[in-house]
Amino acid sequence: MLRRRYRPGWKPSWHGRQVMSFEVEDGQTPSWRLVLDAVRIADRIPVMLKGVEKSVCPHEVEITTMLGSPPLSSDPRNHCPAVFEVLQVPDDDDIQIMVMPLLRRHNTPRFETVGEALACIHQIAECVQFLHESKIAHRDIHVLNIMMDAAPISDVLFHPLDQRIRRDFRGRWHASCTRTEQPVKYFLIDFGSAVRYDSVDPPPMEMPLLGGDRSVPEFVGDDPSQPFSGLSKRHNPFPTDVYCLGNWMREEFLDGMRMPISGGSVIQSRRIGMEFLRPLIDDMIQADPSKRPSMDQVVERLKSITGSLSSWKLRSRLAKAGDHPLHRLYLSLTHWIRCVRLVTLKRPAIPLYAQKSE
């Protein structure tokens, strides 16, 4: 069932009122074509509908449904979303609609501790390892394609199109607890650019697609006068996945992110406390793809790094360089009060998501 805006007979609720369309629930419209939210009538579960043009993304439905179905769905490293149903658009043979769970951006609310950040990194890294082991290259790993199931940290639904707001549009959405108190599961989504191979020996060479991460060295090329000259050459997509994963880790958990427009304005400030990841990330984002580690090596090094950290380091607050000093002081005080309580309750320093049979 669609929201009332998309039902027959809908009339805008803001007409005749002293409000703007963006201030009311039925004024919200999707930012992406072919993506819309709905509610599954049988159990009232909120879902997302994703239209897929087979002529543009010929393998997306096949790969996504395969990853969300047995036997691959039973692998604990598989952090790909389930597909509840695939619908065929009646009057357009080219478009199929995947019915999938409603997920939330992985980094809101903010990570409270180093351990919470590492839980996210481990889950996504193991997912990419699992994909590569299954001979699947994702080819579009970036910040917008990493999500989480927010149900454990809040009973209140967020609005699918403006996740800052409650679904009923009655105020802002807030988590009721931290990820340490109620661990969450993270997901890698969007297999529109993904490719599955029968064999990776010899390594496959593929014409690249320019995805969300536009900094990939092999795509940018060596000639500054010809941007993205590397797109005309074939590349092994698996080392590119390693680069994109490492670059997401660098931007999300170390250096922050800037928009390439508006004078390079900051959209996420630098994190404080994760520099121990720098050597691994530097190896993952090397300009020469052949020098990057494999995902098996990345996961093993992550485990080794994590195992070398003390419990107090893992429980330490993941601060942002852009926090106001007074706000930073308040966050530090409330953090350590909460930390003592969680230690008393014997909650793990790295939140362990309990794998459920799905």
Secondary structure, 3 states (H helix, E strand, C coil): CCCHHHCCCCCCCCCCCCCCHHHCHHHCCCCCCCEEEEEECCCCEEEEEEEEECCCCCCHHHHHHHHCCCCHHHCCCCCCCCCCEEEECCCCCCEEEEEEECCEECCCCCCCEHHHHHHHHHHHHHHHHHHHHCCEECCCCCHHHEEECCHHHCCCCECCCCCCEECCCCCECCCCCCCCCCCCCEEECCCCCCEECCCCCCCCCECCCCCCCCCCHHHHCCCCCCCCHHHHCCECHHHHHHHHHHHHHHHHHHHCEECCCCCCCEEECCEECCHHHHHHHHHHCCCCHHHCCCHHHHHHHHHHHHHCCCHHHHHCECEECCCCHHHHHHHHHHHHHHHHHHHHCCCCCCCCCCCCCC
